[in-house]
Amino acid sequence: MVSEQDVLKVVKGRDYQQMRTEELARRLSVASARMEEFVALLEDLERRGELVRVKKQHWVNAERAGLVTGRLQCNARGFGFLLPVKEGQDIYVAEEDMGDAMHDDLVVVELHRRTRRAGARGRRKALGPSGRVIKVVERRNKEVIGTFAPGEKFGRVVPDNPRLFRDIYVAPEGSMEAQAGDQVLVELTAWPTLHRNPEGEIREVLGKVGDPGVDVRSVILEFGLPREFPEEVLREAERLTGEPSEAELRRRSDFRDQLTVTIDPEDAKDFDDALSLCRDPGTGRRVALVHIADVSFYVRPDTALDREARRRGMSVYLANEVVPMLPHRQSKDALSVVEGKDRLAKTVRLEFDDEGELLDYALCQSAVRVDRRMTYTEVQEVLDAAEAEEPAAAAAAEKEPEPVWTLLVELDLLAGQLRARRREVGSVDLDVPDYHVSIGEDGRVVGVSQIIRDRSHGLVEELMLSANRAVADFMRRRKLPALYRIHEPPLEEDLLEFAAFVRTVLGRKVDPLDRRQLQDLLTEAAGTHLADAVNMQLLRAMQRALYSPGCRPHFALHFERYCHFTSPVRRCPDLMVHQVLDQFLAGGQSAGRLRAAWKDKLQRVATHCNEAQERADEAEREIVKIKLLRYLEDHAEEVFEGVVTGVQEYGFFVRLEDYSVEGLIKVQDIKGDFYRLDEKRKALVGTRTGREFLLGQPLKVTIAKIDMARRQLDLLLSE
């Protein structure tokens, strides 16, 4: 079969003239029996921005033709930016240049010869490249979730997503008798143009906005999350048994006699990692054993389960519900390390000296039995008690056997050493607030609490980081194919902007190119009212971490090599690393043979999983936002503590301190003065009184309006 390198060598050659598919196939001597695979390869290269199929079905070199492929990210005000799938600047797209594309479509943009200003909607300075959409490669919005509004001749569906900034017209015969205020799923039948709205037909009436369960179903549909597993996948899953054979257990390294615990949230849906600690009999050094459920033993490459896992990319957690990567029942049993049962695992053996330096590591297929399933709360109680006065420690010790107590205390000591060593060499640990939303049986929020990242969380995180790092090193040294987790350094201009923010808000200088100074700054801000603002501003300066078949450093962790290995039941990249290890450790396949077998899969899966990760993050944020706005509707008369998180000409954003939700205070709603934006200081300043509103400033606010249709919160100052 022709490889992608063969295709690119021809298409990017100096003498290449654009060709049709058949002509390109003849040039590359593609057999007629392999044409379907060849076309799929060309289409994949187009999605990755290497080639473009233009009019008359000719394939062209995208770069030479001045064409860029990427995701169109629209703004509610009518303009958008193309985020290239390859490295490069974002490209501005005015509304009149969008053609029939919509938000989040994969499109091809032709660059303008000169940077142009935007149209009347969304004016901007002439900065950066701009272009026009010439082709939609992949439509993301074939179905849209929104609220139905009847009309005299046509009904309208107002999309829940404000980035879909045009209502969808629905003819009476396509309305399924939907009523005003119904949440509906509409299938698009005509795409928008500059002068015409999109059209569609309603396929499902979900219920009234605010009814129990409607919000979760709406988010699942809005973000295109898979709802049901295909029958073929379920049949294959039903054949899985968590009880390993005696022959398989004997073949593996046996750690069932090691004291082993799992540590997870109270509401954990699956259990894919467990921990042990012992002393090496020869050296006397500490050995941490990180056991990861051997999901790939059951989910073999190119099976129905494997294909479905790749399609889904990862599990998505929506408040009190989960859209799993693998079927629910098997995820929490056969594919988990379950308390009191023999289970198959892959174990990373990490040998440390007394100061926490990793001296050696090894990987093996193993058999484990979890002795104790624990929650973060239970573990933290043990750690607190270990530092308490003798009576308190004795009382706490009665709840846990002495060996478990000792194991947790020693793991905590090791985790503290690992964390200190990371920070010493320049790891940048952001502390962005996260919240747990408690949902009642009726689907409504009954409580909100901030998740405290205490030592129990740190204990698990540090051991997982060490295991992931060791596996990445193992894969790299042996030249095995893998999906690495990479994090490119922030752009210098973004770091300099962050430094300017620090000078303004904290009144101190920081060299943003010195990672130790960044970590010192985060430590200094911790526990103050500016902590969230500092962490959020630095997060905004960072680039997104990505999956890549190429091994590159992880900036924030300051690791030269890093991959995801520890969650194969809920992340496809982890599962793929496990599958390669199976073929290498037990299958006896050479690194060269494995690279040849996986080379065309890895980039496709990396691209897909990066998109799936972004979609999952957005969906998880969106459902929490919806739930919290519903919750705040019942607390509209209260006064809330907040902190300024963003400043614009038209107002400033405030994040409510006890909730992970932001609202806008509009300048016209601030009494007693006119305000101008000081861009350098990121502040709104009163022209008469000199009153200022700055990033990180604490405020008291009240709710002015909650717009559930647009999922927006308007706030007022509590004077």
C-alpha angles and dihedrals in degrees: 000000000000112000128221089251089059091052095046092047089059100039094045094045119116094242096048117129117190112272139190119245093261093049092049090048091053091048089054095040094240112179115236090240089061097047094104091055090045093053090048089053092051091049091050090052088051092053088051093053099248099109136018128204105218132185117315088030096276120153116225137184101259096211095048091048093051092245126141127194121208150119117293110227109194130201122222088241092066109263131092149190130234113228104205117229087219124052115287146095122306111259122225116230119191119213092253089055097053097085108188095333123122136196116304095009116142102241143169117236127198110216118237115239089237133023107261133200118249122259125260090292113068104005116197142168117277094261128142130353124317133190149160130256112250099170142017108219097180128009117219097184106059085130125030133193118220149129120280121233117183122222139185097263104004135021122226132220112208105208117236089222107076090204086071087072098179126075117236117238117225124192117223092250090056098047100087085221091288115178131221110285096020117141106231143180110228125192113214116236099172128031123226128264129191091271102029133064121228118265132214151157125245112245101176138017106212098186139262119329106264097025114135112276095007094101095054093046089048093053092047090054095039093056095039095244115169113255106189134028115238115254091246090058094047092049090052091047092051089061092060117103124191092210107094120213120254089242091056092046092052091050092060138068104271117225097159092114092057117097102251133184137183119215117198143141118286091253098043113155097198138015115219102156137051135176138221133171129200143149123260106245092219104042101021089227125141114266119196114201114205108193118197122190108258096235093158091063086070101027102059123187116279095009121129091260091050094049091049092049090053091047092052094039096198145351117279120213114210108185102278096000135066132208098208128211089219129028115291101236096050093041092061096040124020093025096045134073097247126199114261097006133104109249138176118243146161111240127205110205111207118188116198136183122229092275095053099257114147107238101171142356138190137186127215143160107252150179118232140174119202111225098189134020108207137181126224089250093055093048093049090051089057093048092048092048092050089063096041130095116287098263092051092046091050092050092050092046090062089067095056131040114251094248091055091046091051093046093054094046092050093046089051091051091051092046091052090053092048092050092049091050092050093051092045091061094044111273110163110219113193118201105205112173117252127189137208114221114204113212125202127217090268091059094252127125113260097176146358125210133173115246107238111215095215130165093281089063091042091052092060096038095053094050091047091049090051092048093048091048093050092050091049089052090048092052094045097047092050092043092237120162112257145153107245126200106234132182118193119214116264117263110267092235091056092050091049089051089052090051089053089052090052092051090051100043103031099027093229138105125245130180100227091196091062107081093196090058089050092053091045088053092052090049091050092050094046113113095015128106087253095057096095094045093050093047093046093049092050090047089054090053091054125088121235118269111242143192114246137169086221118081111235131153126277106233101200096045091038091224120147091209128025138156139167112256108138102077109049093148092063108023125059096208090058090049092052092052089052091050092053090048090052091054091047102040101037104013095053094222117157122245091244093053091047092050090053092048096048104032097095093043101050101066092045092050092044092053092045094047092048089055091044090051092052091046091049092049091050093047093049092049092046097053091047089050092050093048092048094048089052089050092050091052086071092048099046094129096056129102113235133203111232145166129222110251103169138018127203137164091261097048143299136278123237126196113212106236098225095043136052093235133106129210135189128241107200120217091234088060094057106093130217104029149036116251133212129192118249098200095187094055095033090233142127108227127196110236093214107027099029090228111162137207111197137179110274094021114143116231142170114234143175131209116264100174141347114207105194092180090062095026090232131144122207118197138192131209113257098227 
